Amino acid sequence: MDVTKGIVLSLQEEILVHRNILNELRIKHLSYGKWPASGEIDIMESRGNDKIWNPRDNEDAGNNCFGSTLHWGPYFPANGFPKTHESVCLTNGRSFADEWHTYTLDWTTEYIAFELDGEEFFRVPKPQGGFWQFGEFEKDFPGSENPWTEGNESSISRLR
């Protein structure tokens, strides 16, 4: 499988980040189909540019901001991420590049929560009716099939 996203850090930073944050990681094949059906979790996604503006979303998008996102949906472009995305931006000319930060994902059977430096800033609770109903795919994308009718405890489908 080709990896299309990853962490780009200097060698010194990579050693420190992997030792402190990543304990164990196993990549599985696409259990529910192509992206975004098998899901994607962006714990922290940011651009390295100083103070750039995202005109599409009318918001800051430079290294003074980052986003945490769950990508999910039966196929592209039916991606429910707008319902499971949160951005955090620093003010007063500060940048996330100015100092080290800890980005945490807390995944339980009842919710997925994101933290910055030990403070929760975003929580996605287990949707009543599952992500299929929460995404309103039958209404917005008629004829779509639910890829998550079956799941296991090691996938986001446990929140279905």
N, C-alpha and C positions, 0 to 999 in steps of 0.2 A: 504494500500500500504506500502510495506517495504521501508524504507529510506536506501540507500546504501552509501550515501556521506553526510558529514556534517562538522561542525566546532568543533574541539577539542581544548578547551581552559580551563584554570583554572577558578574557579568560579568568582574570582575578575575580570579577563580579560573578561569573558563572559558578565558580567553585563555592563561593560564599552563599549564593542564592540556593543552589541545589542542596547544599549541606543543611541549610536551615529550614527550607520550605518543603521540598519534595522528598517524601519518604519512599513512596512506592508508586509506580505507574505502569499500567498494562494497557496496551492499545488493542482493541478488538476490531474485527471487520465490521462492515456496515450491517448490523443485525436487522434493521428495519427498512433498509433501502438507502438510496442516495440522500445526500444532504438536502434539506435539514431533517429528514425523517429519523435518522439515527441520533440526532441531537448534536449540539455543540455548546460547551460552557466556556464563556470568556470570563475568567476570574478578574482579569485586569487587561484592558486593551486601551492603548494610548498611542499618540503620534509623538515623535521626537521633536517636532517643530515648535518653536516659540510662538505663542499667541497667534494661532491661525483661526479663521472663522469658517464654520460649516454653514454655507448658505441654504443647503437643502433642509436642514433641521433648525436653522436660525439660532445657532448656539456656538460657544467656544469649542474648539476641537484641538487645541495645541497641547503641549506638555503640562499645561496648568490644569488639564482635565483628564479624566479617564472614565471608561464605562465598564460595567459588568452586565453580562447578557446571557440569557438562555436562548439558543436558536432551536426551533422545533416547528414542524409542520409536515404535511404529507409529501411535499415536493416543493421545488423552487418554481415560482415565486410565492407559494403559499407558506410563508415563514411567519410564525406568530411572535417573533422577537419584540415588536413594539410593546407588547403587553408584559414582557419580562426583561426590561432593560432599564438601567438607572445610570445616570452620569453624575460624577462628583467633580466640581471645579474649585480650585483655590482662588482666592481674591488677593488684592493688594500687590499684584506683580509677582506673587509666589509661584513656584513651579514644583511639580512632583520630581523633577530632576535635581532639585536643591538638596535633598537629603533622602536617606533610606526610609522606606515604608514597608509595612507588612500587610499583604493582601490575603484574606482568608476566605475559604469556602466551607460552610457548615452544611452538610447534606444528611438529612434524616428522612425517615419514612413520611414525615408530615410537612416538611418544607425544605427549601434550599435558601440559605442566607449568605450574604456577602458582608465582609467586615473590612474596614480600613483602620489599621493601627489599633485593633482590639475593639473598635466601635462598630456595631452593626449599622449599616446604612440602607440595606435593601433586603427584603425577604419575599420569596415567592412561595406562598402556602400551597399545599396540595389542593388543586382545584376540585370543587364538587363537580362530579360528572367527568372528571379527567381533563387532560389537555385538549383532547379532540373537541369536546363541548366548549371549553374555555376559548378555544381558537375560533369558534363559529365557522368552521370550514365548510359545513354543509350549506350554510347560508351564503357565504362569500365566494365559495368555489364549488358550485353544484356539481355533483357527480364524482367528487373526490372520495377515495376510500380511506378508512382509518387504518394506518399502518401499525397501530399499537393495540390491536384487539387482544394480543397475547404479549406477555412480558415476563421478565424475571427480576429478581430482587437486586441485581447488579446494574440495572439500567434506570434511566429517568422514567421509564414506563411504570416503575413502582409508584410514581406520583400520578399515574393516569387516572 
